[in-house]
Amino acid sequence: MSQTLNINGIAHEVDVDPDTPLLWVLRDVLGMTGTKFGCGMALCGACTVHMNGTAIRSCMMPVSALVSAQITTIEGVGATEVGKRVQAAWLAQEVVQCGYCQSGQIMSATALLTSNPKPDDQTIDGAMAGNICRCGTYVRIREAIKVASGQSGQSTTEQRS
């Protein structure tokens, strides 16, 4: 069945079963591989995208629920002011280790800062709790979110000097 999805501001006509999870439409149908498969049960956060600005897990979200939604993926988040700041902070803080979870982490962080521009540590930890990082870069993730929010100005490189 044909469905039209608005992804990163572009209408995409996809011919998939209405119950097909968005993750597989993004990766297999549209070739947008920045969104990662992690657990397939919406527990790890690797597949996080935005639906109307809210972070959701694309591995469990059927495309039929998204027909009128505005979907943003890691490929499009840098077009927003908050997304640009988060991506720049991720680089400045050298957050990435293996990198597999990072697209989901960035999407969750961007949703957080869009809804709460100056979160405290507890709010950051709560918002990011659904995103697992096997490399354990949680301290750098929190610091990058603080940098993106303007609450901290030191990059990892400056801290090491």
Contacts in CASP RR format, 6 or more apart in sequence:
PFRMAT RR
TARGET T0000
AUTHOR 0000-0000-0000
METHOD contacts of the structure
MODEL  1
MSQTLNINGIAHEVDVDPDTPLLWVLRDVLGMTGTKFGCGMALCGACTVH
MNGTAIRSCMMPVSALVSAQITTIEGVGATEVGKRVQAAWLAQEVVQCGY
CQSGQIMSATALLTSNPKPDDQTIDGAMAGNICRCGTYVRIREAIKVASG
QSGQSTTEQRS
1 15 0 8 1.000
1 16 0 8 1.000
1 17 0 8 1.000
1 18 0 8 1.000
2 13 0 8 1.000
2 14 0 8 1.000
2 15 0 8 1.000
3 13 0 8 1.000
3 14 0 8 1.000
3 15 0 8 1.000
3 16 0 8 1.000
3 18 0 8 1.000
3 63 0 8 1.000
3 64 0 8 1.000
3 67 0 8 1.000
4 11 0 8 1.000
4 12 0 8 1.000
4 13 0 8 1.000
4 14 0 8 1.000
4 67 0 8 1.000
5 11 0 8 1.000
5 12 0 8 1.000
5 14 0 8 1.000
5 22 0 8 1.000
5 25 0 8 1.000
5 63 0 8 1.000
5 66 0 8 1.000
5 67 0 8 1.000
5 69 0 8 1.000
5 71 0 8 1.000
6 12 0 8 1.000
6 69 0 8 1.000
6 70 0 8 1.000
6 71 0 8 1.000
7 26 0 8 1.000
7 30 0 8 1.000
7 32 0 8 1.000
7 71 0 8 1.000
7 72 0 8 1.000
7 73 0 8 1.000
8 71 0 8 1.000
8 72 0 8 1.000
8 73 0 8 1.000
8 75 0 8 1.000
8 76 0 8 1.000
8 79 0 8 1.000
9 70 0 8 1.000
12 30 0 8 1.000
14 25 0 8 1.000
14 29 0 8 1.000
14 30 0 8 1.000
14 63 0 8 1.000
16 25 0 8 1.000
16 29 0 8 1.000
16 63 0 8 1.000
18 62 0 8 1.000
18 63 0 8 1.000
18 64 0 8 1.000
19 62 0 8 1.000
19 63 0 8 1.000
19 64 0 8 1.000
20 62 0 8 1.000
20 63 0 8 1.000
21 58 0 8 1.000
21 59 0 8 1.000
21 60 0 8 1.000
21 61 0 8 1.000
21 62 0 8 1.000
21 63 0 8 1.000
22 49 0 8 1.000
22 58 0 8 1.000
22 59 0 8 1.000
22 61 0 8 1.000
22 62 0 8 1.000
22 63 0 8 1.000
22 66 0 8 1.000
22 71 0 8 1.000
23 35 0 8 1.000
23 37 0 8 1.000
23 40 0 8 1.000
23 47 0 8 1.000
23 58 0 8 1.000
23 59 0 8 1.000
23 61 0 8 1.000
25 63 0 8 1.000
26 32 0 8 1.000
26 33 0 8 1.000
26 34 0 8 1.000
26 35 0 8 1.000
26 49 0 8 1.000
26 58 0 8 1.000
26 73 0 8 1.000
27 33 0 8 1.000
27 34 0 8 1.000
27 35 0 8 1.000
27 37 0 8 1.000
32 73 0 8 1.000
32 75 0 8 1.000
34 73 0 8 1.000
34 74 0 8 1.000
34 75 0 8 1.000
34 103 0 8 1.000
35 46 0 8 1.000
35 47 0 8 1.000
35 48 0 8 1.000
35 49 0 8 1.000
35 58 0 8 1.000
35 73 0 8 1.000
35 74 0 8 1.000
35 103 0 8 1.000
35 104 0 8 1.000
36 46 0 8 1.000
36 47 0 8 1.000
36 100 0 8 1.000
36 101 0 8 1.000
36 103 0 8 1.000
36 104 0 8 1.000
37 46 0 8 1.000
37 47 0 8 1.000
37 59 0 8 1.000
38 44 0 8 1.000
38 45 0 8 1.000
38 46 0 8 1.000
38 47 0 8 1.000
38 59 0 8 1.000
39 45 0 8 1.000
39 46 0 8 1.000
39 59 0 8 1.000
40 47 0 8 1.000
40 59 0 8 1.000
40 60 0 8 1.000
41 59 0 8 1.000
41 60 0 8 1.000
42 57 0 8 1.000
42 59 0 8 1.000
42 60 0 8 1.000
43 130 0 8 1.000
43 132 0 8 1.000
44 101 0 8 1.000
44 130 0 8 1.000
44 131 0 8 1.000
44 132 0 8 1.000
45 57 0 8 1.000
45 101 0 8 1.000
45 104 0 8 1.000
45 108 0 8 1.000
45 130 0 8 1.000
45 131 0 8 1.000
45 132 0 8 1.000
46 100 0 8 1.000
46 101 0 8 1.000
46 103 0 8 1.000
46 104 0 8 1.000
46 131 0 8 1.000
46 132 0 8 1.000
47 57 0 8 1.000
47 58 0 8 1.000
47 59 0 8 1.000
47 104 0 8 1.000
48 55 0 8 1.000
48 56 0 8 1.000
48 57 0 8 1.000
48 58 0 8 1.000
48 103 0 8 1.000
48 104 0 8 1.000
48 105 0 8 1.000
48 107 0 8 1.000
48 108 0 8 1.000
48 131 0 8 1.000
49 55 0 8 1.000
49 56 0 8 1.000
49 58 0 8 1.000
49 71 0 8 1.000
49 72 0 8 1.000
49 73 0 8 1.000
49 74 0 8 1.000
49 107 0 8 1.000
50 56 0 8 1.000
50 70 0 8 1.000
50 71 0 8 1.000
50 72 0 8 1.000
50 73 0 8 1.000
50 77 0 8 1.000
50 107 0 8 1.000
50 110 0 8 1.000
50 111 0 8 1.000
51 61 0 8 1.000
51 66 0 8 1.000
51 69 0 8 1.000
51 70 0 8 1.000
51 71 0 8 1.000
52 69 0 8 1.000
52 70 0 8 1.000
53 70 0 8 1.000
53 72 0 8 1.000
53 111 0 8 1.000
53 114 0 8 1.000
54 111 0 8 1.000
55 107 0 8 1.000
55 108 0 8 1.000
55 111 0 8 1.000
55 112 0 8 1.000
72 80 0 8 1.000
72 107 0 8 1.000
73 107 0 8 1.000
74 103 0 8 1.000
74 104 0 8 1.000
74 106 0 8 1.000
74 107 0 8 1.000
77 83 0 8 1.000
77 86 0 8 1.000
77 87 0 8 1.000
77 106 0 8 1.000
77 107 0 8 1.000
77 110 0 8 1.000
78 84 0 8 1.000
78 87 0 8 1.000
80 110 0 8 1.000
80 114 0 8 1.000
82 110 0 8 1.000
82 113 0 8 1.000
82 114 0 8 1.000
82 148 0 8 1.000
83 106 0 8 1.000
83 110 0 8 1.000
83 113 0 8 1.000
83 148 0 8 1.000
85 113 0 8 1.000
85 148 0 8 1.000
86 106 0 8 1.000
86 109 0 8 1.000
86 110 0 8 1.000
86 113 0 8 1.000
86 144 0 8 1.000
86 145 0 8 1.000
86 148 0 8 1.000
87 106 0 8 1.000
88 148 0 8 1.000
89 144 0 8 1.000
89 145 0 8 1.000
89 147 0 8 1.000
89 148 0 8 1.000
90 96 0 8 1.000
90 102 0 8 1.000
90 106 0 8 1.000
90 144 0 8 1.000
92 144 0 8 1.000
92 147 0 8 1.000
92 155 0 8 1.000
92 156 0 8 1.000
92 157 0 8 1.000
93 140 0 8 1.000
93 143 0 8 1.000
93 144 0 8 1.000
93 147 0 8 1.000
93 155 0 8 1.000
93 156 0 8 1.000
94 140 0 8 1.000
94 155 0 8 1.000
94 156 0 8 1.000
94 157 0 8 1.000
95 102 0 8 1.000
95 105 0 8 1.000
95 137 0 8 1.000
95 140 0 8 1.000
95 141 0 8 1.000
95 144 0 8 1.000
96 102 0 8 1.000
96 137 0 8 1.000
97 133 0 8 1.000
97 135 0 8 1.000
97 136 0 8 1.000
97 137 0 8 1.000
98 134 0 8 1.000
98 135 0 8 1.000
99 135 0 8 1.000
100 134 0 8 1.000
101 131 0 8 1.000
101 132 0 8 1.000
101 133 0 8 1.000
101 134 0 8 1.000
101 135 0 8 1.000
104 131 0 8 1.000
105 128 0 8 1.000
105 131 0 8 1.000
105 133 0 8 1.000
105 141 0 8 1.000
108 127 0 8 1.000
108 128 0 8 1.000
108 130 0 8 1.000
108 131 0 8 1.000
109 127 0 8 1.000
109 128 0 8 1.000
109 141 0 8 1.000
109 144 0 8 1.000
109 145 0 8 1.000
109 148 0 8 1.000
111 127 0 8 1.000
112 119 0 8 1.000
112 123 0 8 1.000
112 124 0 8 1.000
112 127 0 8 1.000
112 128 0 8 1.000
112 145 0 8 1.000
113 119 0 8 1.000
113 145 0 8 1.000
113 148 0 8 1.000
113 149 0 8 1.000
116 123 0 8 1.000
116 127 0 8 1.000
117 149 0 8 1.000
118 149 0 8 1.000
118 150 0 8 1.000
118 151 0 8 1.000
119 127 0 8 1.000
119 145 0 8 1.000
119 149 0 8 1.000
121 142 0 8 1.000
124 142 0 8 1.000
124 145 0 8 1.000
124 146 0 8 1.000
125 142 0 8 1.000
128 138 0 8 1.000
128 141 0 8 1.000
128 142 0 8 1.000
128 145 0 8 1.000
133 141 0 8 1.000
140 156 0 8 1.000
143 152 0 8 1.000
143 156 0 8 1.000
146 152 0 8 1.000
147 153 0 8 1.000
147 154 0 8 1.000
147 155 0 8 1.000
END
